[in-house]
Amino acid sequence: MQGHPGAAGPRRLLKRIRDLMAAGGAGQERLDQIVKIIAADMVAEVCSIYLMRGGNELELFATQGLNREAVHKTRLAIGEGLIGDIAAHARPLALADAQSHPNFAYRPETGEEVYHSLMGVPILRGGRTLGVVAVQNRTFRDYTEEEVETLQTIAMVLAELVAGAAFGPEAELARVGGALGPARLEGVRLSDGIALGHAVLHQPRISIRQIVADNLEAERRRLDEAVSTMHVAIDDLVARSGFVEGEQREILESYRMFAEDHGWLGRIKEAIDTGLTAEAAVQKVQEDTRARMSQIADPYLRERLADLEDLGNRLLQHLVGQGLRNEDLPEDAIVFARSMGPAELLDYDRRKLRAIVLEEGSPTSHVAIIAHALDLPMLGRVRDVLVQVDPGDPVVVDAELGQVMLRPSDEVRDSVSAAVDARASRMAAYAVLRKQPAVTRDGVRIAISMNAGLLMEMDQLENSGADGVGLYRTEIPFMIRAEFPDVAEQTDLYRRILDRAGERHVVFRTLDIGGDKKLPYLEDARDENPAMGYRAIRLSLDRPVMLREQLRAMIRAAAGRRLDVMFPMIADISEFEQARALLDLEIQRERSRGRPLPSTLRVGTMLEVPALLWQLPALCARADFISVGSNDLLQFLFASDRGNPHLADRYDALSPAALSCLGAIAEQCNNLGKDLTVCGDLASRPLEAMALVGLGFRGLSMPASAIGPIKDMIRRVKIESLGRYLHDLVRVPDHSVREKLRIYAQERGIFD
């Protein structure tokens, strides 16, 4: 290897380290021996091992070549110096002139000023950085890719030693977690619900008994056999999942394609060629994947890498003969994981599973879509939860509030248990209202519609008691594919949606992509403020072919039936007119070809941008209906990012400002005789929905689970007296009138 004879035998080096580890002894003694072996074999004047202390600091634990007095004295913060940079980014670094690098940090006690070149790699285990191993040379040495890979493989072996060795009290690794008291952590809601149960750690650590291979050909055969067995098991999983059509089926099919990815399998085979056993090679590729995930901001790519990690876990189970044992699950399992693939979720016994908590994840991830379809509560982005939870801990997950409570007191558990039981009783009572009309006590009819975005959700339409679908989000089928679905595929999907709706209406919203909803096959526009940037209708109008193909598919799917189309994030009348013109072109195109057209066509817009408030008369003259997207409207109204936890409670939707804005919209649309609906989160919460109908809204659209509580509220309220009360209430200078509205409702028996 370019004149460095000791580096030419990585397998020999690995075997020497393996033999040293097998010989036993104190952890510190073995580290001292390992740095000597690495330095000699890689022809380096220095080899040093830095280990993590307390999760935020690196300590020099062993060295060959630097001053011995610096051991256990030299410390670096994460990100400090070259060693800190390697730990912070979980990636290798190889520099011929390390001292010229801007991150170089000189520590005089180490005596490293005479060494010019440096190569270092992170010591990774389970996706976490345990430390850094580095070599240095006096010369300006260009380290080869093979040398970097060799040091990475050594670091993987070191990870097992570091994680399992008992270091002395002077040099004991500080470990985070293990707290015995209660803890409350915040996260992002991925799937609604509340659950009470006991913690189960997803993917318990698989013990790899042998890291260095004795026979490479035998390891290759073992890998091929395990891959073949895994493919059969995945096919069986897809077959028995129960998802015979729709987006969930497509997710599992794409997952199966990942299992046959030649690039991924090729990297595992290359790792075997360096001298690793099959399972050690899989683990090495997994650690590389996790390191890549930590550096990738794009949510689509992160979720695809999460699927690959899922496959790596599954392949390891086949190699070592371990697997998920559902019989060992508690009856109320709440599963904790860093990330999870869709197939991993389906492996669990649904009868025993109560909720999922992830350190990562996003609302558009494959596993979140599956959880939503299974009506399973799921929280994501719960930072450092895995180091704070122990197996068997009692846990409360409240996805609606975005929080998980670890080891809650008996009083809290009893309270939550009572709340869960009460919620179940209420839902049973609401089911009785399914066939009852949503009519107020003074005879005002409120149209209740359902929000949906998955084909499976259409099965809830009949039982929900909804009048129809007030918002069908069409972007999800686009987001789970690797390429843009063609007109035939879209037509088939929209036709199946309309078939399931029967006589009920479905309002199709055209693609609302951009911001946090990205398509992997579209160029990613980098916005400093994605929510207010290049998204929704702005993106669609710049890609008229994409929008026209979607509209064409909707027209064909609705042949002979009613079609409702809604454009998102209209900020100017001209945008609505441009979008409507493209729809008219597609209608004319189908007519000229003799194709059947929809029996009725209604075209509307979302009202999410405050600028439309001053254009409502002109908009009402052009649109057949308007639907208020309260989530975006209020975040734009208050200039408050709804995803920022620091701002979550700063502004209230039940403030005089927000109610005045919403009241002005309702008054203008009602005076102009225009159909008006609210389809954002406000419509799904009883107190807020009560305010909306009092302001003059006569149409609400919400998730199916919210229809019962909202219908119950509507049947108890008197619009006339509520309207008079709100008329005066919106004029007070309060930050919020929430409590006043709550007291009003309770005094009149609107809420129990």
C-alpha positions in Angstrom: 0.0 0.0 0.0 2.2 2.8 -1.4 5.3 1.8 0.5 3.7 1.0 3.8 4.3 -2.8 4.2 2.6 -3.1 7.6 -0.7 -1.9 6.1 -0.8 -4.6 3.5 -2.2 -7.2 5.8 -5.4 -5.9 7.4 -6.7 -9.4 8.1 -3.5 -10.2 10.0 -3.9 -7.0 12.0 -7.5 -7.8 12.9 -6.5 -11.3 14.0 -3.8 -9.9 16.3 -6.3 -7.5 17.9 -8.9 -10.3 18.2 -6.4 -12.6 19.9 -5.5 -9.8 22.3 -9.2 -9.2 23.1 -9.8 -12.9 23.6 -6.9 -13.1 26.1 -8.8 -11.0 28.6 -7.4 -8.6 31.1 -8.3 -5.1 32.3 -9.8 -2.8 29.7 -7.1 -0.2 30.1 -4.3 -2.8 29.7 -5.9 -4.0 26.4 -6.2 -0.5 25.1 -2.5 0.2 25.8 -1.6 -3.0 23.9 -3.9 -2.3 21.0 -2.4 1.2 20.2 1.0 -0.4 20.1 -0.2 -3.1 17.7 -1.9 -0.6 15.4 1.0 1.8 15.3 3.4 -0.9 14.4 1.3 -2.6 11.8 0.2 0.6 10.1 3.7 2.0 10.2 2.7 5.1 12.2 4.7 6.9 14.8 1.5 7.6 16.8 -1.7 5.7 17.5 -4.2 7.2 20.0 -7.6 6.2 21.3 -10.0 8.9 22.6 -13.2 7.8 24.4 -16.4 9.7 25.1 -16.9 11.0 28.6 -20.4 12.0 29.7 -21.7 12.3 26.2 -20.1 15.6 25.4 -16.3 15.3 25.9 -13.5 13.2 24.5 -10.7 12.0 26.8 -7.3 10.5 25.7 -7.4 7.0 27.0 -4.4 5.3 25.4 -1.5 6.3 23.1 1.6 5.1 21.5 3.8 7.9 20.5 2.3 10.9 22.4 3.4 11.8 25.9 2.1 9.2 28.3 1.5 11.9 30.9 -1.3 13.3 28.7 -3.4 10.1 29.1 -6.6 10.8 31.1 -5.6 14.5 31.2 -6.1 15.7 27.6 -9.8 16.3 26.9 -11.6 17.8 23.9 -15.1 19.0 23.5 -17.2 17.5 20.7 -16.3 19.5 17.6 -13.1 20.8 19.1 -9.9 20.0 17.1 -9.6 17.3 14.5 -10.5 14.5 16.9 -13.6 16.4 18.1 -14.6 17.1 14.4 -14.4 13.4 13.6 -16.6 12.6 16.6 -19.1 15.4 15.9 -19.6 14.3 12.3 -19.1 10.5 12.7 -16.9 10.4 9.6 -13.3 9.6 8.9 -10.6 12.2 8.3 -7.3 11.7 6.5 -4.9 14.7 6.2 -1.4 14.8 4.8 -0.9 18.2 6.6 -3.1 18.1 9.6 -1.6 21.2 11.2 -2.8 23.4 8.3 -6.4 22.4 8.8 -8.5 25.2 10.3 -9.9 22.8 13.0 -6.4 21.7 14.2 -6.1 22.3 18.0 -2.7 22.1 19.6 -2.4 20.6 23.1 1.2 21.1 24.3 1.0 18.3 26.9 0.7 15.7 24.1 3.9 16.6 22.3 2.2 16.1 18.9 3.7 19.2 17.3 6.3 17.1 15.4 3.6 15.0 13.7 2.3 16.4 10.4 -0.2 13.8 9.0 -3.3 12.4 10.7 -5.9 9.8 10.0 -8.8 9.2 12.4 -12.1 7.4 12.3 -15.0 7.3 14.8 -15.6 4.4 17.1 -19.3 3.7 16.5 -21.8 1.3 18.1 -25.5 1.3 17.7 -25.4 4.6 15.8 -23.6 6.4 18.6 -20.1 7.7 18.7 -18.1 6.1 21.6 -14.8 7.6 20.7 -12.1 8.1 18.0 -9.0 6.1 17.0 -6.3 8.0 15.2 -2.8 7.5 13.8 -0.2 10.1 13.0 3.1 10.4 11.1 6.0 12.8 11.1 6.0 12.8 7.3 3.4 14.4 5.1 1.7 11.0 4.4 -1.2 10.5 2.0 -3.3 7.8 3.6 -5.0 5.5 1.1 -8.7 4.6 1.0 -7.7 1.0 2.0 -5.9 2.3 5.1 -9.0 4.3 6.1 -11.2 1.2 5.6 -8.7 -0.9 7.7 -8.8 1.6 10.5 -12.7 1.7 10.3 -12.8 -2.0 10.7 -10.4 -1.9 13.7 -12.7 0.8 15.2 -15.6 -1.6 14.9 -13.7 -4.2 16.9 -12.8 -1.6 19.4 -16.4 -0.6 19.8 -17.2 -4.1 21.3 -14.3 -3.8 23.7 -15.2 -0.2 24.8 -18.9 -1.1 25.2 -18.2 -4.2 27.3 -14.9 -3.6 29.1 -14.8 -2.6 32.8 -12.5 0.4 33.1 -11.0 1.3 36.4 -12.4 4.0 38.6 -9.8 6.5 37.5 -10.8 6.1 33.9 -14.3 4.8 34.0 -16.5 5.9 31.1 -19.3 8.2 32.2 -22.6 6.8 31.1 -25.7 8.9 30.5 -29.1 7.6 31.4 -30.3 5.0 33.9 -32.3 7.7 35.7 -34.8 6.1 38.1 -37.1 9.1 38.5 -39.9 10.3 36.3 -39.0 12.1 33.1 -41.1 14.0 30.6 -39.8 14.3 27.0 -41.2 16.1 24.0 -41.5 15.0 20.4 -43.4 15.4 17.2 -46.7 13.7 16.6 -46.5 11.1 13.8 -49.7 9.4 14.5 -52.5 10.4 16.9 -53.5 8.7 20.1 -52.7 8.2 23.8 -51.3 5.0 25.3 -50.3 3.5 28.6 -47.9 0.6 28.8 -44.4 -0.7 29.5 -41.2 0.0 27.6 -39.7 -2.5 25.1 -36.5 -1.6 23.4 -36.6 -2.3 19.7 -33.7 -4.4 18.3 -32.0 -5.5 21.4 -28.3 -5.6 20.7 -27.3 -8.7 18.7 -24.2 -10.2 20.1 -21.6 -11.0 17.4 -19.4 -13.7 18.8 -16.7 -13.6 16.0 -15.7 -10.5 14.1 -12.6 -11.7 12.2 -13.2 -14.4 9.6 -11.3 -17.6 9.4 -12.6 -18.6 5.9 -13.8 -15.8 3.6 -15.4 -18.1 1.1 -17.5 -19.7 3.9 -18.6 -16.2 5.0 -19.7 -15.3 1.5 -21.8 -18.4 1.4 -23.3 -17.7 4.8 -24.2 -14.2 3.5 -25.8 -15.5 0.3 -27.9 -18.1 2.3 -29.1 -15.5 4.8 -30.0 -13.0 2.1 -32.0 -15.7 0.3 -33.8 -16.7 3.5 -34.5 -13.0 4.3 -36.1 -12.5 0.8 -38.5 -15.4 1.4 -39.4 -14.0 4.8 -40.1 -10.5 3.4 -42.3 -12.0 0.7 -44.2 -13.8 3.4 -44.5 -10.6 5.4 -45.9 -8.7 2.4 -48.3 -11.5 1.7 -49.7 -11.6 5.2 -49.7 -7.9 5.9 -53.3 -7.5 5.0 -52.5 -4.5 2.7 -53.7 -5.7 -0.6 -53.9 -2.3 -2.3 -53.1 1.3 -1.8 -50.2 3.2 -0.4 -49.3 0.7 2.3 -48.9 -2.1 -0.3 -46.6 0.2 -2.4 -44.5 0.9 0.7 -43.9 -2.8 1.4 -43.2 -3.4 -2.3 -40.6 -0.7 -2.4 -39.1 -2.1 0.9 -38.8 -5.5 -0.8 -37.0 -3.8 -3.7 -34.5 -2.4 -1.2 -33.8 -5.9 0.0 -32.4 -6.7 -3.5 -30.3 -3.5 -3.8 -27.0 -4.6 -5.3 -25.1 -1.6 -4.1 -26.0 -2.3 -0.4 -25.2 -6.0 -0.8 -22.0 -5.2 -2.6 -20.8 -3.1 0.3 -21.4 -6.0 2.7 -19.4 -8.3 0.4 -16.6 -5.8 0.2 -16.5 -5.7 4.0 -16.2 -9.5 4.1 -13.2 -9.2 1.7 -11.4 -7.1 4.3 -11.4 -10.1 6.7 -14.7 -9.7 8.5 -17.4 -12.4 9.2 -20.7 -12.0 7.5 -22.4 -10.5 10.5 -19.6 -8.2 11.3 -19.6 -7.0 7.7 -23.4 -6.3 8.0 -22.8 -4.4 11.2 -20.0 -2.3 9.6 -22.2 -1.3 6.7 -24.9 -0.4 9.2 -22.6 1.9 11.1 -21.6 3.5 7.9 -25.3 4.0 7.0 -26.0 5.5 10.4 -23.1 7.9 10.0 -24.5 9.0 6.6 -27.9 9.5 8.1 -26.6 11.9 10.7 -25.2 14.1 8.0 -28.2 14.1 5.7 -30.9 16.8 6.1 -33.1 15.7 3.3 -36.0 13.8 4.9 -36.7 11.5 2.0 -33.1 10.3 1.9 -33.0 9.8 5.6 -36.1 7.7 5.5 -34.7 5.5 2.7 -31.5 5.0 4.8 -33.7 4.1 7.7 -35.3 1.3 5.5 -31.7 0.1 4.8 -31.0 -0.1 8.5 -34.2 -2.1 9.0 -32.9 -4.5 6.4 -29.5 -4.7 8.1 -31.1 -5.6 11.4 -33.2 -8.2 9.7 -30.2 -9.7 7.9 -28.3 -9.9 11.1 -31.1 -11.8 12.7 -31.0 -14.4 10.0 -27.2 -14.7 10.3 -27.1 -15.2 14.0 -30.4 -17.0 14.4 -32.1 -14.4 16.6 -35.4 -12.8 15.9 -38.4 -11.0 17.4 -40.3 -13.2 19.8 -43.8 -11.8 20.1 -44.5 -14.2 22.9 -42.0 -12.3 25.1 -43.8 -9.0 24.6 -45.8 -7.6 27.5 -49.5 -7.2 26.8 -49.1 -3.4 26.7 -45.9 -2.9 24.8 -44.6 0.6 24.0 -41.7 0.2 21.6 -38.7 2.6 21.7 -36.3 2.8 18.8 -33.9 5.3 17.1 -35.6 4.6 13.8 -37.8 1.9 12.4 -38.7 0.5 9.0 -42.2 -0.4 8.0 -41.6 -4.1 8.0 -40.2 -4.0 11.5 -43.4 -2.4 12.7 -45.5 -5.1 11.1 -43.3 -7.8 12.8 -44.9 -6.9 16.2 -48.1 -8.5 17.4 -50.6 -5.7 16.9 -52.7 -7.1 19.8 -49.9 -6.3 22.2 -48.6 -3.1 20.7 -49.8 0.2 22.2 -47.5 2.9 20.8 -44.2 3.6 19.2 -41.6 6.2 20.3 -38.7 7.1 17.9 -35.6 9.3 18.3 -35.9 10.1 14.6 -38.7 9.9 12.1 -41.0 12.2 10.3 -44.8 12.4 9.5 -44.1 11.4 5.9 -41.9 8.4 6.7 -43.0 5.0 5.6 -43.3 3.7 9.2 -45.5 6.7 10.1 -47.8 6.1 7.2 -48.2 2.4 8.3 -48.7 3.5 12.0 -51.4 5.9 10.9 -53.1 3.2 8.8 -53.1 0.9 11.9 -54.4 3.7 14.2 -51.3 3.3 16.3 -50.0 6.3 18.4 -46.5 7.3 17.3 -44.1 10.0 18.5 -40.9 11.0 16.6 -37.9 13.1 17.2 -37.9 12.4 21.0 -34.3 13.4 21.6 -32.1 11.0 23.6 -35.0 8.9 24.8 -33.1 5.7 24.3 -30.5 6.6 27.0 -33.2 7.5 29.4 -35.6 4.6 29.2 -35.0 1.1 30.5 -36.9 -2.1 29.4 -40.0 -2.6 31.5 -40.3 1.1 32.5 -44.0 2.2 32.8 -44.6 4.7 30.1 -47.4 7.1 29.0 -47.4 8.3 25.4 -49.6 11.3 24.5 -49.1 11.8 20.8 -51.7 14.5 20.7 -49.7 16.7 23.1 -46.4 15.5 21.6 -45.0 14.0 24.8 -43.8 10.8 26.5 -43.7 10.3 30.2 -41.2 7.8 31.6 -41.7 6.2 34.9 -44.7 8.4 35.8 -46.0 8.3 39.4 -48.9 6.0 40.3 -51.2 9.0 40.5 -50.3 10.0 36.9 -50.7 6.4 35.6 -54.1 6.1 37.3 -55.2 9.4 35.9 -54.1 8.5 32.3 -55.7 5.0 32.7 -58.9 6.7 33.7 -58.6 9.1 30.7 -58.0 6.2 28.3 -61.1 4.3 29.6 -63.2 7.5 29.5 -62.1 8.2 26.0 -63.1 4.6 24.9 -66.5 5.2 26.6 -66.9 8.5 24.8 -66.0 7.0 21.4 -68.6 4.3 22.0 -71.2 6.9 22.8 -70.2 9.0 19.7 -70.7 5.9 17.5 -74.4 6.1 18.4 -74.5 9.6 16.8 -73.1 8.3 13.5 -76.5 8.4 11.7 -77.7 11.5 13.5 -77.6 14.8 11.6 -75.2 17.6 12.7 -77.9 20.1 13.6 -77.7 22.6 16.4 -80.4 23.0 19.0 -81.8 26.0 17.1 -82.0 24.0 13.8 -78.8 25.1 12.0 -77.3 22.4 9.8 -73.5 22.0 9.8 -71.9 20.0 7.1 -69.4 17.6 8.5 -66.7 16.1 6.2 -63.7 13.9 6.7 -60.0 14.6 5.9 -58.0 11.8 4.2 -54.8 11.2 2.4 -54.6 7.4 2.2 -56.8 5.0 0.3 -57.3 2.9 3.5 -58.8 5.9 5.2 -61.7 5.8 2.8 -62.9 2.7 4.5 -63.7 4.9 7.5 -66.1 7.2 5.6 -69.2 5.1 6.0 -68.8 4.5 9.7 -67.7 8.0 10.5 -71.0 9.6 9.6 -69.3 12.2 7.5 -71.2 13.8 4.6 -68.1 13.3 2.4 -64.4 14.0 2.1 -63.7 17.7 2.5 -60.0 17.4 1.9 -58.2 14.6 0.2 -54.4 15.2 0.3 -53.1 13.8 -3.0 -49.4 14.1 -2.3 -48.8 11.0 -0.1 -48.9 8.5 -3.1 -46.3 10.8 -4.8 -44.0 10.9 -1.8 -43.7 7.1 -1.3 -42.6 6.5 -4.9 -39.2 6.7 -6.5 -40.6 8.3 -9.6 -43.6 10.4 -10.7 -46.7 8.2 -11.1 -48.1 8.4 -14.7 -51.6 9.4 -15.7 -52.8 5.8 -15.8 -51.6 5.1 -12.2 -53.1 8.3 -10.9 -56.4 7.7 -12.7 -56.6 4.2 -11.1 -56.0 5.6 -7.6 -58.5 8.5 -7.9 -61.1 6.1 -9.4 -60.8 3.8 -6.4 -61.1 6.7 -4.0 -64.4 7.9 -5.7 -65.7 4.3 -5.8 -65.3 4.0 -2.1 -66.9 7.3 -1.5 -70.0 6.2 -3.4 -72.6 9.0 -3.4 -70.6 11.2 -1.1 -68.4 14.0 -2.4 -64.6 14.0 -2.4 -62.6 17.3 -2.6 -59.2 16.5 -4.2 -56.5 19.0 -3.3 -53.8 19.2 -6.0 -50.2 18.5 -5.0 -49.2 20.4 -1.9 -45.5 19.6 -1.9 -42.5 21.6 -0.9 -41.6 22.7 2.7 -41.4 19.5 4.8 -43.1 17.4 2.0 -40.5 16.6 -0.6 -40.6 14.4 -3.7 -37.3 12.5 -4.3 -37.5 13.0 -8.1 -37.9 16.8 -8.1 -35.1 19.2 -7.7 -35.0 20.4 -4.1 -35.4 24.2 -3.8 -33.4 25.4 -0.8 -35.6 27.8 1.1 -34.6 29.6 4.2 -38.3 29.5 5.3 -39.8 26.4 3.5 -43.3 26.9 4.8 -43.5 30.3 3.1 -41.3 29.4 0.1 -41.4 27.5 -3.1 -44.3 25.0 -2.5 -47.8 24.0 -3.4 -49.4 25.9 -6.3 -46.3 28.0 -6.8 -44.3 24.9 -7.7 -47.2 23.3 -9.7 -47.7 26.4 -11.9 -44.0 26.3 -12.7 -44.4 22.6 -13.7 -47.6 22.8 -15.7 -47.1 19.3 -17.2 -47.1 17.8 -13.8 -50.2 19.7 -12.8 -52.0 19.0 -16.1 -51.3 15.2 -15.8 -52.8 15.2 -12.3 -55.9 17.1 -13.4 -56.3 14.8 -16.4 -56.2 11.8 -14.1 -58.9 13.3 -11.9 -61.1 14.1 -14.9 -60.8 10.6 -16.2 -61.4 9.0 -12.8 -64.6 11.1 -12.3 -66.1 10.3 -15.7 -69.9 10.6 -15.2 -69.5 11.6 -11.6 -69.1 14.7 -9.6 -65.5 16.1 -9.4 -64.3 18.7 -6.8 -60.8 20.1 -7.3 -59.1 22.5 -4.9 -55.9 24.4 -5.4 -53.5 24.9 -2.3 -51.8 28.1 -1.1 -53.3 30.6 -3.5 -52.0 34.0 -2.6 -53.2 36.0 -5.6 -56.3 35.9 -7.9 -54.0 35.4 -10.9 -52.7 32.2 -9.5 -56.2 30.8 -9.2 -57.0 31.9 -12.7 -53.8 30.2 -14.1 -54.6 27.0 -12.3 -58.2 27.1 -13.5 -57.1 27.7 -17.1 -55.0 24.5 -17.0 -58.0 22.6 -15.7 -60.2 24.0 -18.5 -57.5 23.0 -21.0 -57.7 19.4 -19.8 -61.5 19.4 -19.9 -61.4 20.6 -23.5 -58.7 18.0 -24.3 -60.8 15.2 -23.0 -63.9 16.5 -24.7 -62.1 16.7 -28.1 -61.1 13.1 -27.8 -64.6 12.0 -27.1 -63.9 10.9 -23.5 -66.7 11.1 -20.9 -66.5 14.1 -18.6 -67.5 14.6 -15.0 -71.2 15.1 -14.5 -70.5 18.1 -12.2 -67.3 20.1 -11.8 -66.6 22.3 -8.8 -63.4 24.3 -8.5 -62.2 25.8 -5.3 -59.2 27.1 -3.4 -57.6 26.8 0.0 -57.5 30.1 1.9 -54.2 29.9 3.8 -52.5 33.2 2.8 -53.7 36.3 4.6 -53.4 38.3 1.4 -56.6 36.7 0.1 -58.5 38.4 2.8 -58.4 41.6 0.8 -59.3 39.8 -2.5 -62.3 37.8 -1.2 -65.0 39.4 -3.4 -63.0 38.8 -6.6 -62.1 35.3 -5.4 -65.7 34.4 -4.6 -66.7 35.5 -8.1 -64.3 32.9 -9.6 -64.3 30.0 -7.1 -67.1 27.6 -6.5 -66.1 27.0 -2.9 -63.4 28.1 -0.3 -61.8 26.0 2.3 -59.8 27.6 5.1 -56.5 25.9 6.0 -56.3 27.1 9.5 -52.8 25.7 10.2 -51.0 27.8 7.6 -53.4 30.8 7.9 -52.7 31.2 11.6 -48.9 30.6 11.4 -48.8 33.3 8.6 -51.1 35.6 10.6 -48.9 35.5 13.7 -45.5 35.0 11.8 -45.1 32.0 14.1 -43.6 28.7 12.8 -46.0 26.1 14.0 -43.2 23.5 14.2 -41.1 25.6 16.6 -41.6 24.4 20.2 -40.5 27.9 21.5 -43.6 29.4 19.8 -46.0 26.5 20.3 -48.0 28.2 23.1 -47.1 31.8 22.5 -50.2 32.6 20.3 -53.7 31.1 20.6 -56.1 30.3 17.9 -58.8 31.5 20.3 -57.4 35.0 20.5 -59.5 38.0 19.5 -57.1 38.6 16.6 -57.5 35.1 15.2 -61.3 35.0 15.8 -61.7 38.4 14.2 -59.8 37.3 11.1 -61.9 34.1 10.8 -65.1 35.9 11.5 -64.4 38.4 8.7 -63.8 35.5 6.2 -67.1 33.9 7.2 -69.1 37.1 7.0 -67.9 38.0 3.5 -68.4 34.5 2.1 -71.8 34.1 3.6 -72.9 37.5 2.3 -71.7 36.5 -1.2 -73.4 33.1 -0.9 -70.2 31.1 -1.2 -69.7 27.6 0.2 -67.1 27.8 3.0 -65.4 25.1 5.0 -62.5 24.9 7.5 -60.3 21.8 7.0 -57.4 22.6 9.3 -56.8 21.5 12.9 -59.2 24.0 14.3 -62.1 22.1 12.9 -61.1 18.9 14.8 -61.0 20.4 18.3 -64.5 20.8 20.0 -63.9 24.2 21.7 -62.3 25.7 18.6 -65.0 24.1 16.3 -67.7 25.6 18.6 -66.1 29.1 18.0 -66.1 28.5 14.3 -69.8 27.7 14.0 -70.5 30.7 16.2 -68.6 32.9 13.8 -70.7 31.7 10.9 -68.9 28.7 9.4 -71.3 26.0 8.2 -68.8 23.4 7.0 -66.1 21.6 8.9 -63.7 18.9 7.7 -61.6 16.9 10.1 -60.0 13.4 10.7 -62.6 10.6 11.1 -61.7 10.2 14.8 -62.8 13.8 15.5 -66.2 13.6 13.9 -68.0 12.1 16.9 -66.9 14.7 19.5 -67.6 17.6 17.0 -71.1 16.2 16.1 -71.9 15.8 19.8 -70.9 19.5 20.4 -72.9 20.8 17.5 -76.1 19.0 18.6 -75.8 20.7 22.1 -75.1 24.3 21.0 -77.4 27.2 20.2 -75.9 29.2 17.3 -77.9 32.4 17.9 -76.8 33.0 21.5 -73.2 31.8 20.8 -73.0 34.2 17.9 -74.0 37.1 20.1 -71.5 36.1 22.8 -68.7 35.9 20.2 -69.6 39.2 18.7 -68.7 41.0 21.9 -65.9 38.6 22.9 -63.7 39.3 19.8 -63.5 43.0 20.8 -61.7 42.4 24.2 -58.0 43.1 24.4 -57.1 39.7 25.9 -54.3 37.5 24.7 -56.8 34.6 24.6 -60.5 34.1 25.2 -60.2 30.3 25.5 -61.1 30.2 29.2 -64.1 32.4 28.7 -65.4 30.2 25.9 -64.8 27.1 28.0 -66.8 28.5 30.9 -69.6 29.5 28.4 -69.7 25.9 27.1 -69.7 24.2 30.5 -72.4 26.5 31.9 -74.7 25.6 29.0 -74.0 21.8 29.0 -72.3 21.9 25.6 -69.4 19.9 27.1 -69.8 17.4 29.9 
